[in-house]
Amino acid sequence: MKVFFVSLGCDKNTVDSEMMLGILAENGHEITYEEKEAEAVIINSCAFIADAKQESINTILEMAELKKEGTLKYIILTGCLGERYKEEVQREIPEVDVILGIQSFDEIAQALNDCANGKKSNSFGSLDDAPVAGRKRLLTTPTHYAYMKIAEGCDKHCTYCIIPSFKGRYRSVPMDILVREATELADRGVKELILVAQETTIYGTDLYGKKSLPELLHKLAAIDDIERIRILYCYPEEINDELIETIKREPKVCHYLDMPIQHASDNILARMARKTSEKDLREIVDKLRREIPDICIRTTLITGFPGETSKDFKILMNFVRDIRFDRLGVFTYSPEEGTPAATMPHQLPEWIKRKRRDKLMRLQQSIVFDNNTKAVNSVYEVTVEGRLVEDDVYVTRSYKDAPGVDGYVFVHSDRELISGDTLRVRVTEAKGYDLVAEEIITD
């Protein structure tokens, strides 16, 4: 069949989508980028927060309208929305022909074949089973970097998060599968691996009885053609000395850590069922910067959590002002049905959530702009992502920049460069969230 594929949500979903695309290609299906040409559409959905759910629903409804026109024959829903709201989707959106849960997406080719033969059956694998992994992927990222999902599920049970209820307990992907996958990706030109999971720091505890991320990092770094390894989603309370030492000593591991903390007020952290205090957070950041002085720390925060007082928010503002995170994102609290936080007293109005978010982002903007000004004359090794022909500059990323969420370094070079090339540059100008640089030419 001609298949149109829609991948929504996070980079963990991206990995699942790439595996599905690989399965489809292996089974002779043709991927089309024109939905009006497709016989079938596959929607890999997200259901983490309200906005993500709405985007998934809107996409389904758009495809349902296309189906009514007679061009599109089948709609297959995969991912989190189908897993979380399987009964509601079946009842309220009959245009969806098949739903595959998050543990069944590797059945995608069979689901298409069944549709063609007039058989339509949903499939939901057990959330206790090992995560689907190791399938050959059709990359949707530029060929020089790829995401690698090292685990599925979560055991943390933060009061605002619904993920454990529809993704199950934490389940690590066996190390040999990950090393084999990374080797295959390197053979295809991937130079940067970006490790993702609901939480990467406790990788291996379920399989090997200990935190095994440092061991995994060493094995991935031993792959010849891998040049850079980036770690996302590290819970602060799980960062230990061994991990810090590995980041510090292993040359291929970026001095970059994505460490979502969500808040800094002890009152709100306790209501969120987070395992840290403000004191703990200050200590771990201080330790990271003491041991790895050039480390780039990214975090995410939530404003407007139930019961967040002006005092709590002031504590958070002061914390961000003191810590001066290199990278920071802010979400407004989204009440998710089925979570303890959704029924907590003292729910805040949306306008307060947004006002506090905007105030935090203005503060962070001033921090980033100041940091970038201080970065002028700094030297970085950067990776080419593309070129802006009209401005005659290359778009690049340094070790401080994860794809899609951080800034860029715009580089002037007289050479012809292609995506994935690396070069040394000197920063000449700060430009908002981005930097401008020139290539350092060596004999």
C-alpha positions in Angstrom: 0.0 0.0 0.0 0.9 3.7 -0.2 1.2 4.8 3.4 1.2 8.3 4.9 2.8 8.4 8.3 2.2 11.0 11.0 4.5 11.0 14.1 3.5 13.2 17.0 4.9 13.9 20.4 8.3 13.3 21.9 11.6 11.9 20.6 10.8 8.5 22.2 7.8 8.4 19.9 10.2 9.3 17.0 12.1 6.1 17.7 9.0 4.0 17.6 7.9 5.7 14.4 11.2 5.0 12.7 11.0 1.3 13.7 7.5 1.2 12.2 8.6 2.8 9.0 11.4 0.3 8.8 9.0 -2.6 9.2 6.7 -1.1 6.5 9.6 -0.7 4.1 10.8 -4.3 4.7 7.3 -5.5 3.9 7.0 -3.7 0.6 4.8 -0.8 1.5 5.5 2.6 -0.1 5.8 5.7 2.1 4.2 8.7 0.6 4.5 12.3 1.8 1.2 13.3 0.2 -1.7 12.3 2.4 -4.1 12.6 -0.6 -2.2 9.9 -2.4 -2.3 7.4 0.5 -4.4 4.3 0.8 -3.6 4.1 4.5 -2.5 6.5 7.2 -0.7 5.6 10.4 -0.9 8.1 13.3 1.6 7.6 16.1 -0.1 9.6 18.7 0.8 11.4 22.0 -1.4 11.8 25.1 1.0 13.3 27.7 -0.8 16.6 28.3 -4.0 18.3 27.1 -2.3 20.1 24.1 -0.7 16.9 22.9 -4.0 15.0 23.2 -5.8 17.7 21.2 -3.2 17.6 18.5 -3.6 13.9 18.2 -7.4 14.0 18.1 -7.3 16.8 15.5 -5.0 14.8 13.3 -7.3 11.8 13.5 -10.3 13.9 12.6 -8.5 15.5 9.6 -7.7 12.1 8.3 -11.2 10.9 8.9 -12.4 13.7 6.6 -10.0 12.6 4.0 -11.3 9.1 4.3 -14.8 10.3 3.6 -13.6 11.7 0.3 -12.8 8.2 -0.8 -9.1 8.4 -1.4 -8.0 7.1 2.0 -9.2 3.6 2.9 -7.7 2.8 6.4 -6.6 4.7 9.5 -4.4 3.0 12.0 -3.8 4.6 15.4 -0.6 3.7 17.4 1.1 5.3 20.4 -0.1 6.8 23.6 -3.5 8.1 22.8 -4.6 4.7 21.5 -3.2 3.0 24.6 -4.7 5.5 27.0 -8.1 6.0 25.5 -8.7 2.8 23.6 -12.4 2.5 24.5 -13.1 6.1 23.8 -11.5 6.1 20.4 -13.3 2.9 19.4 -16.6 4.4 20.6 -16.3 7.9 19.4 -14.1 7.8 16.2 -15.3 4.8 14.2 -13.2 6.0 11.2 -10.2 4.5 13.0 -9.9 1.0 11.7 -7.2 -0.4 13.9 -5.6 0.6 17.2 -2.1 -0.8 18.1 -0.9 -0.2 21.7 2.6 0.9 22.6 3.7 -2.7 23.0 2.2 -3.8 19.7 3.4 -1.3 17.1 5.7 -4.0 15.6 2.6 -5.6 14.3 2.0 -2.6 11.9 2.6 -4.5 8.7 0.3 -7.3 9.7 -2.4 -4.8 10.7 -2.2 -3.3 7.1 -2.4 -6.8 5.6 -5.4 -7.6 7.8 -7.1 -4.4 6.7 -6.6 -5.3 3.0 -8.1 -8.7 3.7 -11.2 -7.2 5.5 -9.9 -8.2 9.0 -9.6 -5.4 11.5 -8.5 -6.3 15.0 -6.9 -4.1 17.7 -3.8 -5.3 19.6 -2.5 -4.3 23.0 0.5 -6.1 24.3 1.2 -6.5 28.0 2.9 -3.6 29.7 5.0 -6.1 31.7 6.7 -7.4 28.5 10.1 -6.2 27.4 10.0 -3.1 25.3 9.9 -3.4 21.5 13.5 -2.6 20.4 16.3 -3.4 18.0 14.2 -3.2 14.8 15.9 -1.7 11.7 14.8 1.9 11.5 14.0 4.3 8.7 15.5 7.4 10.1 13.5 10.6 10.1 16.3 12.7 11.6 19.3 14.0 9.5 21.6 11.1 8.9 24.3 12.3 11.2 22.3 12.0 14.5 19.7 9.6 15.9 17.7 9.1 19.0 18.1 5.8 20.9 15.4 4.8 23.3 17.1 2.8 26.1 14.0 2.1 28.3 10.3 2.1 28.3 7.9 3.0 31.2 8.4 4.7 34.5 8.3 3.8 38.2 8.4 7.3 39.7 4.6 8.1 39.9 4.9 11.9 40.1 1.4 13.1 41.0 1.0 15.2 37.8 2.0 12.4 35.4 -0.2 9.7 33.8 2.6 7.9 31.9 3.1 5.0 34.3 -0.6 4.0 34.0 -0.4 3.5 30.2 3.3 2.8 29.7 3.8 0.4 32.6 6.8 -0.1 34.9 10.3 0.8 34.0 11.8 -1.7 31.5 15.3 -1.4 30.2 16.3 -2.5 26.7 19.1 -5.1 27.0 22.6 -3.6 26.5 23.6 -6.0 23.7 20.6 -4.9 21.7 21.4 -1.2 22.2 25.1 -1.8 21.2 24.0 -3.7 18.1 21.6 -1.0 17.2 24.2 1.8 17.7 26.7 -0.1 15.6 24.2 -0.4 12.8 23.3 3.3 13.0 27.0 4.2 13.0 27.4 2.1 9.8 24.7 4.2 8.2 26.5 7.5 9.0 25.1 8.4 12.4 27.8 10.3 14.4 25.7 11.5 17.4 23.6 9.3 19.6 21.0 11.0 21.8 19.9 8.7 24.6 16.2 9.0 25.7 13.8 7.3 28.0 11.2 8.5 30.6 14.3 8.4 32.8 17.8 7.5 31.6 19.6 7.6 34.9 18.2 4.3 36.3 18.9 2.4 33.1 19.6 -1.3 33.8 18.4 -1.5 37.4 15.6 -3.9 36.4 17.9 -6.1 34.3 21.3 -6.0 36.0 20.4 -5.0 39.5 22.3 -1.7 39.4 22.4 1.6 37.6 24.2 0.7 34.3 24.1 3.9 32.3 27.8 4.4 32.8 28.6 1.0 31.5 26.3 1.5 28.5 28.0 4.8 27.8 31.5 3.2 27.7 30.3 0.5 25.3 28.6 3.0 23.0 31.7 5.2 23.1 33.8 2.2 22.0 32.0 2.2 18.6 34.5 3.7 16.2 32.3 5.9 14.1 30.2 7.3 17.0 31.7 10.7 17.8 29.2 12.2 20.3 26.8 10.8 22.9 24.2 13.1 24.5 22.1 12.2 27.5 18.5 13.4 28.0 16.0 13.0 30.9 18.2 12.5 34.0 16.4 12.7 37.2 18.5 14.7 39.6 18.2 12.3 42.6 19.5 9.5 40.5 22.7 11.2 39.3 25.6 9.5 41.1 29.4 9.8 41.2 29.9 7.1 38.7 27.8 8.8 36.1 29.4 12.2 36.7 32.9 10.6 36.4 31.9 8.9 33.2 30.6 12.1 31.7 33.8 13.8 32.9 36.3 11.2 31.6 34.7 9.6 28.5 35.7 12.0 25.6 32.7 11.1 23.4 30.1 11.9 26.0 28.9 15.5 25.7 29.3 17.7 28.7 25.6 18.3 28.5 22.9 17.0 30.9 19.1 17.3 30.5 17.9 17.2 34.1 14.2 18.0 34.6 13.5 19.3 38.1 10.0 20.7 37.6 10.1 23.1 40.7 12.3 24.3 43.5 9.9 25.0 46.3 10.0 22.1 48.9 6.2 22.5 49.3 5.5 22.0 45.6 8.1 19.3 45.1 6.5 17.3 48.0 3.0 17.8 46.4 4.5 16.6 43.1 5.9 13.5 44.9 9.4 14.4 43.6 12.3 12.9 45.5 14.3 16.1 45.9 14.4 19.3 47.9 15.7 22.7 47.0 18.8 21.9 49.0 19.3 18.7 47.1 18.9 20.4 43.7 21.4 23.1 44.6 23.9 20.5 45.8 23.7 18.4 42.6 24.0 21.4 40.3 27.0 22.6 42.4 28.6 19.2 42.2 28.1 18.9 38.5 29.7 22.3 37.8 32.5 21.6 40.2 33.4 18.3 38.7 32.7 19.3 35.0 33.2 23.1 34.8 32.0 23.4 31.2 28.9 21.3 31.6 25.7 22.6 30.0 22.6 21.9 32.1 19.1 22.0 30.7 16.0 21.7 32.8 12.2 21.9 32.6 9.8 23.6 35.1 6.1 23.5 35.7 4.2 26.7 36.7 0.7 26.7 38.3 0.8 23.4 40.0 -2.2 23.0 42.4 -1.4 24.9 45.6 1.5 26.9 44.2 1.4 30.1 46.1 3.1 33.4 45.3 5.7 32.5 47.9 6.4 29.1 46.1 6.7 30.9 42.8 9.1 33.5 44.3 11.3 30.6 45.6 11.3 29.2 42.1 12.2 32.6 40.5 15.0 33.1 43.0 16.3 29.6 42.4 16.5 30.1 38.6 18.1 33.5 39.2 20.8 31.9 41.4 21.4 28.7 39.4 21.5 30.3 36.0 20.6 27.2 34.0 22.2 27.1 30.5 18.9 25.9 29.0 15.4 26.0 30.4 11.9 25.2 29.3 8.6 26.0 31.1 5.3 24.3 30.9 2.0 25.3 32.5 0.5 22.7 34.7 -2.0 20.4 32.8 -4.5 18.5 35.0 -4.6 14.9 33.7 -7.6 12.7 34.6 -6.5 9.7 36.6 -3.6 11.6 38.3 -3.6 12.5 42.0 -2.8 16.2 41.2 -6.0 16.6 39.1 -8.1 16.2 42.2 -6.0 18.2 44.5 -7.5 21.4 46.1 -6.4 24.9 45.1 -6.3 24.4 41.3 -5.0 27.6 39.8 -6.6 29.5 36.9 -5.0 29.3 33.5 -4.1 33.0 33.4 -2.0 32.7 36.6 -0.2 29.6 35.1 0.6 31.5 31.9 1.6 34.7 33.7 4.1 32.8 35.9 5.4 30.9 32.9 6.0 34.1 30.9 7.7 35.7 33.9 10.1 32.7 34.3 10.9 32.7 30.6 11.7 36.5 30.6 14.1 35.8 33.5 15.7 32.9 31.6 15.9 34.9 28.4 18.0 37.6 30.3 20.3 34.8 31.7 20.8 33.2 28.3 21.4 36.5 26.5 24.0 37.4 29.2 25.7 34.0 28.9 25.8 34.2 25.1 27.4 37.7 25.3 30.1 36.2 27.6 30.6 33.4 25.0 32.0 35.8 22.4 35.6 34.7 21.5 34.9 31.2 22.8 36.0 28.3 20.6 33.7 25.3 19.9 33.6 22.3 17.8 30.3 22.3 16.0 28.3 20.0 13.7 26.7 21.3 10.5 22.9 20.9 10.3 22.3 22.8 7.1 22.7 26.1 5.3 20.8 29.4 5.0 21.6 30.3 1.4 20.1 33.8 1.7 22.3 34.7 4.6 25.3 32.7 3.4 25.8 31.0 6.7 25.8 27.4 7.9 23.5 26.3 10.7 25.4 24.3 13.3 25.1 22.9 16.8 27.7 22.8 19.6 27.8 20.3 22.4 25.6 22.7 24.3 22.7 22.3 21.8 20.4 19.4 21.5 18.3 19.2 18.3 14.9 20.9 18.3 15.1 22.4 21.8 18.2 24.5 22.0 19.8 27.2 20.0 22.2 27.2 17.0 25.6 28.6 16.0 25.5 30.3 12.7 28.9 30.0 11.0 30.5 31.8 8.1 32.8 29.6 6.1 34.3 29.8 2.6 34.3 26.0 2.3 31.6 23.8 0.9 30.2 21.9 3.8 27.5 19.2 4.2 25.2 18.2 7.1 27.2 16.2 9.6 30.5 17.9 9.0 32.4 19.1 12.0 34.5 22.2 12.3 36.2 24.4 14.9 34.8 27.9 15.2 35.3 31.1 17.2 32.2 33.0 18.4 32.1 36.5 17.1 28.6 37.7 18.1 25.7 36.9 20.4 22.3 37.0 18.6 19.5 36.3 21.1 19.4 32.6 21.9 21.9 31.9 19.1 25.5 32.6 18.4 27.4 33.8 15.3 30.8 32.4 14.6 33.5 32.1 12.0 35.5 29.0 11.1 39.0 28.6 12.5 41.2 27.8 9.5 44.3 25.7 10.3 47.2 24.8 8.0 
